[in-house]
Each structure stands twice: as C-alpha cells, then as structure tokens.
Amino acid sequence: MESMRLELITPEGVIFDGDILTVTLPGSEGEFGVLKDHAGTVTTLKAGVIEIEKPDKSKELVAVDWGTVKVDEDKVTILADGAVAIEGANISEAIKKAKELIASMSDSDIAIATATSKLESAAKGL
C-alpha cells in the first residue's frame, strides 16, 4: 500500500505532519476513510476522532472539535479549530482533554459516545 502525506494544523500549530497509509475522518455527513489516490474533495469535519495509520502500521488518534479537510490524490490537509493528540507518557490526561474538547463542540450524544468509545478502546491498546 502506497503512502500519502497528512498535515493536521490548528491555530496553535502543527499537530501532525507526516506520511500515512490511511486516515479515517469524522465528516459532517458521516465518517469516511481516505487512501492514496482518493478523489479530490473538500468537506467539513464535526467533533470526533481522527484515526491515522502510519507506514509502519502503527496507529495514532487525534480528537478534533471541528474543521475542514482538503483531500488530494497524494495529500490530506486538515485545518481544525482545536485538536488533542492521544500519545505520550500521560495517555489518561490526553484522553481526558480529548473528551472535554469533543463534548464542548458536539450537540449530539451519539457523536460524543462514539468518540468516547474510540478513545477508551485506544487507551486499552496503548
């Protein structure tokens, strides 16, 4: 599987910039996945969790409140108002911040429950 580039940027700075195999995004019309050579599109994101699969098959999660995404054949650019990467030594604190971020922006109990479930499942796997 070929890799593509992902940039995730917030007003505070770059959250992720690197090569990936796939990314799953919380689109405003529903969750969708992107692989290399995906048809170009621009759409909005709702509060939720972005799942990133890197070339070494490791996965990374990033919670976002809302934003926009531009998909090209070999690059995905995400501009988010706020984001929390779920990584590092203090995973539980990152998950707590991510849940707060999502809950502050989503008026949908289903979206909050889905994002919380993904975050908690990821915490068990890390």
C-alpha positions as a Markdown table, in Angstrom:
| # | Residue | x | y | z |
|---|---|---|---|---|
| 1 | Met | 0.0 | 0.0 | 0.0 |
| 2 | Glu | 1.4 | 3.4 | -1.0 |
| 3 | Ser | 1.7 | 6.2 | 1.5 |
| 4 | Met | 0.5 | 9.8 | 1.2 |
| 5 | Arg | 1.1 | 13.0 | 3.2 |
| 6 | Leu | -1.1 | 14.2 | 6.1 |
| 7 | Glu | -1.0 | 17.7 | 7.6 |
| 8 | Leu | -3.2 | 18.5 | 10.6 |
| 9 | Ile | -2.9 | 22.1 | 11.6 |
| 10 | Thr | -4.6 | 24.2 | 14.3 |
| 11 | Pro | -4.3 | 27.9 | 15.2 |
| 12 | Glu | -1.7 | 26.8 | 17.9 |
| 13 | Gly | 0.4 | 25.0 | 15.3 |
| 14 | Val | 1.0 | 21.7 | 13.6 |
| 15 | Ile | -0.4 | 18.6 | 15.3 |
| 16 | Phe | 0.7 | 16.0 | 12.7 |
| 17 | Asp | 2.8 | 16.3 | 9.6 |
| 18 | Gly | 4.0 | 13.1 | 8.0 |
| 19 | Asp | 3.5 | 10.1 | 5.7 |
| 20 | Ile | 0.5 | 7.8 | 6.3 |
| 21 | Leu | -1.2 | 4.8 | 4.7 |
| 22 | Thr | -4.8 | 5.7 | 5.7 |
| 23 | Val | -6.8 | 8.2 | 7.6 |
| 24 | Thr | -10.4 | 8.0 | 8.9 |
| 25 | Leu | -12.2 | 11.3 | 9.5 |
| 26 | Pro | -15.3 | 12.4 | 11.3 |
| 27 | Gly | -17.0 | 14.1 | 8.3 |
| 28 | Ser | -20.1 | 16.3 | 8.8 |
| 29 | Glu | -22.0 | 13.8 | 6.7 |
| 30 | Gly | -20.5 | 10.7 | 8.4 |
| 31 | Glu | -17.2 | 9.0 | 9.0 |
| 32 | Phe | -15.1 | 8.4 | 5.9 |
| 33 | Gly | -11.7 | 6.9 | 5.1 |
| 34 | Val | -9.0 | 8.1 | 2.7 |
| 35 | Leu | -6.3 | 6.2 | 0.9 |
| 36 | Lys | -3.7 | 7.3 | -1.6 |
| 37 | Asp | -5.3 | 8.3 | -5.0 |
| 38 | His | -8.6 | 9.2 | -3.4 |
| 39 | Ala | -10.7 | 11.5 | -5.4 |
| 40 | Gly | -10.2 | 15.2 | -4.6 |
| 41 | Thr | -12.7 | 16.7 | -2.2 |
| 42 | Val | -13.2 | 19.5 | 0.3 |
| 43 | Thr | -15.6 | 19.0 | 3.2 |
| 44 | Thr | -16.2 | 19.9 | 6.8 |
| 45 | Leu | -15.4 | 17.8 | 9.9 |
| 46 | Lys | -17.5 | 17.5 | 13.0 |
| 47 | Ala | -16.3 | 16.8 | 16.6 |
| 48 | Gly | -14.8 | 13.4 | 16.7 |
| 49 | Val | -11.7 | 11.3 | 16.4 |
| 50 | Ile | -9.3 | 11.1 | 13.5 |
| 51 | Glu | -7.6 | 7.7 | 13.1 |
| 52 | Ile | -4.2 | 7.7 | 11.4 |
| 53 | Glu | -2.4 | 4.6 | 10.2 |
| 54 | Lys | 1.3 | 5.2 | 9.6 |
| 55 | Pro | 3.5 | 3.3 | 7.1 |
| 56 | Asp | 4.9 | 1.1 | 10.0 |
| 57 | Lys | 1.2 | 0.0 | 10.6 |
| 58 | Ser | 1.1 | 1.9 | 14.0 |
| 59 | Lys | -2.0 | 3.9 | 14.7 |
| 60 | Glu | -2.4 | 7.4 | 16.1 |
| 61 | Leu | -5.6 | 9.1 | 17.3 |
| 62 | Val | -6.3 | 12.8 | 17.3 |
| 63 | Ala | -9.5 | 14.3 | 18.7 |
| 64 | Val | -10.8 | 17.4 | 16.9 |
| 65 | Asp | -13.6 | 19.7 | 17.7 |
| 66 | Trp | -14.4 | 20.8 | 14.1 |
| 67 | Gly | -12.7 | 21.9 | 11.0 |
| 68 | Thr | -12.2 | 21.4 | 7.2 |
| 69 | Val | -10.3 | 18.8 | 5.2 |
| 70 | Lys | -9.0 | 19.0 | 1.7 |
| 71 | Val | -8.2 | 15.7 | 0.1 |
| 72 | Asp | -5.9 | 15.4 | -3.0 |
| 73 | Glu | -4.6 | 12.3 | -4.6 |
| 74 | Asp | -1.4 | 12.2 | -2.5 |
| 75 | Lys | -2.1 | 14.6 | 0.3 |
| 76 | Val | -4.7 | 15.3 | 3.0 |
| 77 | Thr | -4.7 | 18.7 | 4.7 |
| 78 | Ile | -6.8 | 19.2 | 7.8 |
| 79 | Leu | -7.4 | 22.6 | 9.4 |
| 80 | Ala | -9.0 | 22.2 | 12.8 |
| 81 | Asp | -10.0 | 24.8 | 15.4 |
| 82 | Gly | -8.8 | 22.5 | 18.2 |
| 83 | Ala | -7.1 | 19.1 | 18.4 |
| 84 | Val | -5.7 | 16.8 | 21.0 |
| 85 | Ala | -3.2 | 14.1 | 20.0 |
| 86 | Ile | -3.6 | 10.9 | 22.0 |
| 87 | Glu | 0.0 | 10.0 | 22.6 |
| 88 | Gly | 2.9 | 10.4 | 25.0 |
| 89 | Ala | 3.6 | 9.3 | 28.5 |
| 90 | Asn | 0.3 | 10.6 | 30.0 |
| 91 | Ile | -2.3 | 9.0 | 27.9 |
| 92 | Ser | -5.1 | 9.3 | 30.5 |
| 93 | Glu | -4.6 | 13.1 | 30.7 |
| 94 | Ala | -4.7 | 13.3 | 26.9 |
| 95 | Ile | -7.9 | 11.2 | 26.7 |
| 96 | Lys | -9.5 | 13.4 | 29.4 |
| 97 | Lys | -8.6 | 16.6 | 27.4 |
| 98 | Ala | -9.9 | 15.0 | 24.2 |
| 99 | Lys | -13.2 | 14.0 | 25.8 |
| 100 | Glu | -13.6 | 17.6 | 27.0 |
| 101 | Leu | -12.8 | 19.0 | 23.6 |
| 102 | Ile | -15.4 | 16.8 | 21.8 |
| 103 | Ala | -18.1 | 17.3 | 24.4 |
| 104 | Ser | -17.6 | 21.1 | 24.2 |
| 105 | Met | -18.3 | 21.2 | 20.5 |
| 106 | Ser | -20.8 | 18.4 | 19.9 |
| 107 | Asp | -24.6 | 18.7 | 20.5 |
| 108 | Ser | -25.0 | 15.0 | 19.6 |
| 109 | Asp | -25.0 | 12.4 | 22.3 |
| 110 | Ile | -24.3 | 9.8 | 19.7 |
| 111 | Ala | -21.2 | 11.6 | 18.4 |
| 112 | Ile | -19.9 | 12.1 | 21.9 |
| 113 | Ala | -20.5 | 8.4 | 22.8 |
| 114 | Thr | -18.8 | 7.2 | 19.6 |
| 115 | Ala | -15.8 | 9.4 | 20.1 |
| 116 | Thr | -15.5 | 8.4 | 23.8 |
| 117 | Ser | -15.7 | 4.7 | 22.9 |
| 118 | Lys | -12.9 | 5.1 | 20.3 |
| 119 | Leu | -10.7 | 6.9 | 22.8 |
| 120 | Glu | -11.3 | 4.4 | 25.6 |
| 121 | Ser | -10.6 | 1.5 | 23.2 |
| 122 | Ala | -7.4 | 3.1 | 22.1 |
| 123 | Ala | -6.3 | 3.6 | 25.7 |
| 124 | Lys | -6.6 | -0.1 | 26.4 |
| 125 | Gly | -4.5 | -0.9 | 23.3 |
| 126 | Leu | -1.7 | 1.6 | 24.2 |
